């Protein structure tokens, strides 16, 4: 059953991309302009790992927002009750949606990096070790997704929460600038985020710097902590919502 759901969700998203291809092209173009401007502003100080932070943040934003947007759309179309009556738990269903959407956005990122490589004098380096680090980081970020899903089920409109979380991650993760010159409080908060650790470890791997097993273990613990915290809050909010009555209206 889970494979069937994954396949149907993937087909749905790919059909959306095909139908609204103009919107997708504009999205890629805007991201291309941002990347190009960012690289040119760095000049000779740029290295092959410069793209890692923005890519992490871009994909993390898609992980955070897709499930809650999907629920809002279901309420808007009046099909939310049917979603709740499906044989698969809504948490599992939202996880599948998020994973599939992450895959779609990952393909867009690969296309973007290829275009950048072909059109601009940009060095884009890669290390296979960043793949498991990336997956670990997204596991931690998914904790935020679970909280937003529960809040969206209860309150419907949570776009402001999504934006706040997304830009907090952009600022505190060091995606676009170094945190070395930031106040100690900012650096402490940033170091507690799995996204920050993932970006730092990935950059060091690409630059062929050593990464200890203890640092990877720290990322695993951070990600599990955020995931379990998000799951706990999701279950608490869902239980409270069911007791108080879930609002299925948009």
C-alpha positions as CSV (number, residue, x, y, z in Angstrom):
1,X,0.0,0.0,0.0
2,X,2.8,2.4,0.9
3,X,4.5,1.9,-2.5
4,X,1.2,2.6,-4.3
5,X,0.8,5.8,-2.3
6,X,4.3,6.9,-3.1
7,X,3.9,6.1,-6.8
8,X,0.6,8.0,-7.0
9,X,2.0,11.0,-5.1
10,X,5.1,11.1,-7.4
11,X,2.8,10.9,-10.5
12,X,0.7,13.8,-9.1
13,X,3.6,16.1,-8.5
14,X,5.2,15.3,-11.8
15,X,1.9,16.1,-13.6
16,X,1.7,19.4,-11.7
17,X,5.3,20.2,-12.8
18,X,4.4,19.4,-16.4
19,X,1.1,21.3,-16.3
20,X,2.5,24.4,-14.6
21,X,5.9,24.3,-16.4
22,X,6.0,28.0,-16.8
23,X,5.9,28.6,-13.1
24,X,8.6,26.0,-12.6
25,X,10.8,27.7,-15.2
26,X,10.4,31.0,-13.5
27,X,11.3,29.5,-10.2
28,X,14.5,28.0,-11.7
29,X,15.3,31.3,-13.4
30,X,14.9,33.3,-10.1
31,X,17.1,30.8,-8.2
32,X,19.7,31.0,-11.0
33,X,19.8,34.8,-10.7
34,X,20.2,34.6,-6.9
35,X,23.0,32.0,-7.3
36,X,24.7,33.9,-10.0
37,X,24.6,37.2,-8.1
38,X,25.8,35.5,-4.9
39,X,28.7,33.9,-6.7
40,X,29.8,37.0,-8.5
41,X,29.6,39.0,-5.2
42,X,32.1,36.5,-3.7
43,X,34.5,36.8,-6.5
44,X,37.8,35.0,-6.1
45,X,36.9,34.1,-2.5
46,X,34.3,31.6,-3.7
47,X,35.2,27.9,-3.5
48,X,33.6,24.7,-4.7
49,X,31.4,24.4,-1.6
50,X,29.8,27.8,-1.8
51,X,26.5,26.5,-3.0
52,X,25.9,24.0,-0.1
53,X,24.3,26.4,2.3
54,X,21.7,27.8,-0.1
55,X,20.9,24.3,-1.5
56,X,20.4,22.9,2.0
57,X,18.1,25.9,3.0
58,X,16.2,25.7,-0.3
59,X,15.4,22.0,0.2
60,X,14.8,22.4,3.9
61,X,12.2,25.0,3.1
62,X,10.4,22.6,0.8
63,X,10.5,19.9,3.5
64,X,9.0,22.3,6.1
65,X,6.2,23.7,4.0
66,X,4.8,21.1,1.6
67,X,2.8,19.0,4.0
68,X,1.1,22.0,5.6
69,X,0.3,23.6,2.2
70,X,-1.2,20.3,1.1
71,X,-3.5,20.2,4.1
72,X,-4.6,23.8,3.5
73,X,-5.3,23.0,-0.1
74,X,-7.4,19.9,0.9
75,X,-9.5,22.1,3.2
76,X,-9.9,24.7,0.5
77,X,-11.2,22.0,-2.0
78,X,-13.4,20.4,0.7
79,X,-11.7,17.1,0.5
80,X,-10.0,17.1,3.9
81,X,-12.5,14.7,5.5
82,X,-11.7,12.2,2.8
83,X,-8.0,12.6,3.6
84,X,-8.7,11.8,7.3
85,X,-10.7,8.7,6.3
86,X,-7.9,7.1,4.3
87,X,-6.5,3.8,5.7
88,X,-3.1,5.3,6.1
89,X,-2.3,7.5,9.1
90,X,-2.2,11.1,8.2
91,X,1.2,11.5,9.7
92,X,2.5,8.7,7.4
93,X,0.7,10.2,4.4
94,X,2.3,13.7,5.1
95,X,5.7,12.0,5.4
96,X,5.3,10.4,2.0
97,X,4.2,13.7,0.4
98,X,7.2,15.5,1.9
99,X,9.7,12.8,0.8
100,X,8.2,12.9,-2.8
101,X,8.2,16.7,-2.9
102,X,11.8,16.7,-1.6
103,X,12.7,14.4,-4.5
104,X,11.1,16.6,-7.1
105,X,12.9,19.7,-5.7
106,X,16.2,17.8,-5.6
107,X,15.8,17.1,-9.4
108,X,15.2,20.8,-9.9
109,X,18.4,21.6,-7.9
110,X,20.4,19.2,-10.0
111,X,19.1,20.9,-13.2
112,X,20.0,24.3,-11.7
113,X,23.5,23.3,-10.8
114,X,24.1,21.9,-14.3
115,X,22.9,25.1,-15.9
116,X,25.2,27.1,-13.5
117,X,28.1,24.9,-14.4
118,X,27.6,25.3,-18.1
119,X,26.9,29.1,-18.2
120,X,29.0,30.6,-15.4
121,X,32.7,30.2,-14.5
122,X,31.7,28.5,-11.2
123,X,33.6,25.7,-9.5
124,X,31.0,23.2,-8.1
125,X,32.7,20.5,-6.1
126,X,31.1,17.4,-4.7
127,X,31.8,14.7,-2.1
128,X,29.7,11.5,-1.8
129,X,29.8,11.9,2.0
130,X,27.4,14.9,1.9
131,X,24.5,12.7,0.9
132,X,24.1,10.9,4.2
133,X,24.8,14.1,6.0
134,X,22.1,15.9,4.0
135,X,19.6,13.1,4.8
136,X,20.4,13.3,8.5
137,X,19.9,17.1,8.4
138,X,16.6,16.8,6.7
139,X,15.5,14.2,9.3
140,X,15.9,16.9,12.0
141,X,14.2,19.5,9.9
142,X,11.2,17.2,9.5
143,X,10.5,17.7,13.2
144,X,9.4,21.3,12.3
145,X,7.2,19.8,9.5
146,X,5.3,17.6,11.9
147,X,4.6,20.6,14.2
148,X,3.3,22.7,11.2
149,X,1.2,19.8,10.0
150,X,-0.6,19.5,13.4
151,X,-1.1,23.3,13.6
152,X,-2.5,23.4,10.1
153,X,-4.9,20.6,10.9
154,X,-6.1,22.6,13.9
155,X,-5.9,26.2,12.6
156,X,-5.8,25.8,8.8
157,X,-3.8,29.0,8.0
158,X,-0.1,28.6,9.1
159,X,1.8,30.2,6.3
160,X,3.2,32.8,8.6
161,X,4.7,30.1,10.9
162,X,6.2,28.5,7.8
163,X,7.8,31.7,6.7
164,X,9.2,32.5,10.2
165,X,10.8,29.0,10.5
166,X,12.2,29.2,7.0
167,X,13.9,32.5,7.5
168,X,15.1,31.7,11.0
169,X,16.8,28.7,9.4
170,X,18.3,30.9,6.7
171,X,19.7,33.3,9.3
172,X,20.9,30.9,11.9
173,X,22.2,28.1,9.7
174,X,24.9,30.1,8.1
175,X,23.5,29.3,4.7
176,X,24.6,32.6,3.1
177,X,27.2,34.0,5.4
178,X,29.6,32.9,8.1
179,X,28.5,32.8,11.7
180,X,32.1,33.3,13.0
181,X,31.6,37.0,13.6
182,X,28.2,36.7,15.1
183,X,27.5,37.2,18.9
184,X,28.0,34.2,21.1
185,X,24.2,33.8,21.7
186,X,23.6,33.6,17.9
187,X,26.4,31.0,17.5
188,X,25.0,29.0,20.4
189,X,21.5,28.9,18.9
190,X,22.9,28.1,15.4
191,X,25.0,25.2,16.7
192,X,21.9,23.6,18.1
193,X,20.3,23.3,14.6
194,X,20.9,20.1,12.6
195,X,20.9,22.2,9.4
196,X,23.8,24.2,10.7
197,X,25.8,21.1,11.5
198,X,25.0,19.5,8.2
199,X,26.1,22.5,6.2
200,X,29.3,22.8,8.1
201,X,30.2,19.1,7.8
202,X,29.3,19.1,4.1
203,X,31.5,22.1,3.3
204,X,34.4,20.6,5.1
205,X,34.0,17.3,3.3
206,X,33.9,19.1,-0.1
207,X,37.1,21.0,0.9
208,X,38.7,17.7,1.9
209,X,39.0,18.6,5.5
210,X,38.7,15.9,8.2
211,X,35.4,15.2,9.8
212,X,35.4,13.1,13.0
213,X,32.9,10.3,13.8
214,X,32.0,12.3,17.0
215,X,30.8,15.2,14.8
216,X,28.7,12.9,12.7
217,X,27.3,11.2,15.9
218,X,26.5,14.7,17.2
219,X,24.5,15.4,14.0
220,X,22.6,12.1,14.4
221,X,21.7,13.0,18.0
222,X,20.7,16.5,17.1
223,X,18.5,15.3,14.2
224,X,16.8,12.6,16.3
225,X,16.2,15.1,19.1
226,X,14.4,17.5,16.8
227,X,12.5,14.7,15.0
228,X,11.3,13.2,18.3
229,X,10.4,16.6,19.7
230,X,8.4,17.4,16.6
231,X,6.7,14.0,16.7
232,X,5.8,14.5,20.4
233,X,4.3,17.9,19.8
234,X,2.5,16.6,16.7
235,X,0.8,13.8,18.8
236,X,-0.1,16.3,21.6
237,X,-1.6,18.8,19.2
238,X,-3.4,16.1,17.3
239,X,-4.9,14.6,20.5
240,X,-6.0,18.1,21.6
241,X,-7.5,18.8,18.2
242,X,-9.5,15.6,18.1
243,X,-10.8,16.3,21.6
244,X,-11.8,19.9,20.8
245,X,-13.0,19.0,17.2
246,X,-10.9,19.4,14.1
247,X,-11.8,22.3,11.9
248,X,-12.1,21.0,8.3
249,X,-13.1,24.4,6.8
250,X,-10.7,26.6,4.9
